Amino acid sequence: MRFTSTRSSRDIESAQAIAQGLAEDGGLFVPQEFPKLSNEMIDKLIGMSYKERACAVLSCYLTDFTADEIKMCVDGAYTGTFDNEEPAPLKEVAPGMNLLELWHGPTCAFKDMALQLLPYLMTVSAKKVNPGRTIVILVATSGDTGKAALDGFADVPGTRIIVFYPHNGVSAMQKLQMTTQEGSNVAVCSIEGNFDDAQTGVKNIFADPEMKAFLAEKNMEFSSANSINFGRLAPQIIYYVSAYCDLVRSGRIKKGETFNVTVPTGNFGNILAAVYAREMGIPIGKFICASNKNNILTDFINTGCYDRNRPFYTTTSPSMDILISSNLERMLYLLYGNDADAVAGLMKQLKENGRYEVSKEVLAKLQEQFFGGCCDDDATKATIAELFNENNYLCDTHTAVAVNVYKQYVAATGDKTPTVIASTASPYKFASAVLPAVCDEALSADEFAMVEKLSAVTNTPIPAPLATLKDRKVLHTSKVDKKSMAGFIRDFLK
Ligand SMILES: *Cc1c(COP(=O)(O)O)cnc(C)c1O
């Protein structure tokens, strides 16, 4: 298995793609071709545990890792770290509507599925590519990646990690999770700006030759824990393969029957992982791409025009408040039949004009595979209430956006194919938005009072990692403007 860049031809192994994060040409690393799961392999996968499935899927992509290395990584990531025997349980909450709960990890959002594993993949990769060199992980976060990456990389030898988050763009719980992070190798800093500012700042620092030289002098090298890193994507493919196996094993579909996937989407990483699972042979029909009021992807799927010249909204589903969906670039690469020049051209237009338009043929291919829909905060709240009252299931704001758009899809098409809906966060991470949906009383100003109230009203347990947060000390208070991110990094690495 070899990897190339979405913007020009490369020929590297997975360890280099993971250690490096982003290609030198600014593109993203992608497999040159997709491994296919044979019929016999799928039969085997159906009988396996999540960890066994993880080893099997990863071994298709990480062919430069030994079987022992992969097993060590998977055992480290998924043993004793999740509050559920199986890390990604699939719950049927209504006929045909299966919620894939991806938030049983230590930070209560789906990012743990990948970020518990990435530090292991990263350290094995770094040893293969550049033994002795320290990897400096740079993260821009809309809230959940930051904490999940901090939790995964804290005190991992040979790594340092620096997280930037938008000062007013994350939930109270998300902020507290990050600012209380312990570990001798971690730094957390808020920036004046939104997530796109943070992400653009990080991308510019990656591309800055002066910063590169500054790190090289110290025998250090940047890498990324954002979903631009293939090492983040590979673990996400696993749970779609696993969900299919669970659908078949539980008799909810027959082997070979298709199912649809619905994903609350921001950076396009999670939904792209489902596309990659289909490329491996998992029978996924439609990809239902759900957005909040920042509905740039809905417009793109409906018109073929990606245009970021639009207002940015802060919503109750902050992890999807994004106008530049990085991983869409990998989707374009697929849609354009691996034409790196075409993708590089579109990305140049996006950088220069903030917009691009795909060809008619590509738009047709896109619409054949995808349905795009969006909903605002009021509809999100109504969906939380509806799911709770009718199906006795409490979901978070992001998952609610997905459920709402899934219902729009069924209403628009009449397609009742069973669906897997990615449930991406615990409702307790967004208590101040979830509580009003299920309780009429006035809100308390205190986040933890709301968390307790939510538990009392809904008779659901508070996840332990969030319950203990209120007693933790705030350790990180730095705040910089978006031009000063490089300076902050220099100071930390001194
Ligand atoms: C990150 C995140 C998303 C968006 O996922 P992408 O891979 O960026 O599309 C959705 N919901 C939650 C809770 C998240 O943390």
The ligand as a MOL file (V3000), in Angstrom:
LIG
                    3D

  0  0  0     0  0            999 V3000
M  V30 BEGIN CTAB
M  V30 COUNTS 15 15 0 0 0
M  V30 BEGIN ATOM
M  V30 1 C -15.6600 16.9140 14.9940 0
M  V30 2 C -17.1030 16.7040 15.2330 0
M  V30 3 C -18.0180 16.6440 14.1860 0
M  V30 4 C -17.6190 16.8590 12.7550 0
M  V30 5 O -16.8040 15.8200 12.2670 0
M  V30 6 P -15.9260 16.0360 10.9400 0
M  V30 7 O -15.0790 14.8430 10.8380 0
M  V30 8 O -15.1260 17.2940 11.2080 0
M  V30 9 O -16.8610 16.2240 9.8170 0
M  V30 10 C -19.3400 16.3650 14.4910 0
M  V30 11 N -19.7440 16.2070 15.7700 0
M  V30 12 C -18.8870 16.2680 16.8170 0
M  V30 13 C -19.4040 16.0950 18.1910 0
M  V30 14 C -17.5460 16.5090 16.5880 0
M  V30 15 O -16.6980 16.5780 17.6270 0
M  V30 END ATOM
M  V30 BEGIN BOND
M  V30 1 1 1 2
M  V30 2 1 2 3
M  V30 3 2 2 14
M  V30 4 1 3 4
M  V30 5 2 3 10
M  V30 6 1 4 5
M  V30 7 1 5 6
M  V30 8 2 6 7
M  V30 9 1 6 8
M  V30 10 1 6 9
M  V30 11 1 10 11
M  V30 12 2 11 12
M  V30 13 1 12 13
M  V30 14 1 12 14
M  V30 15 1 14 15
M  V30 END BOND
M  V30 END CTAB
M  END
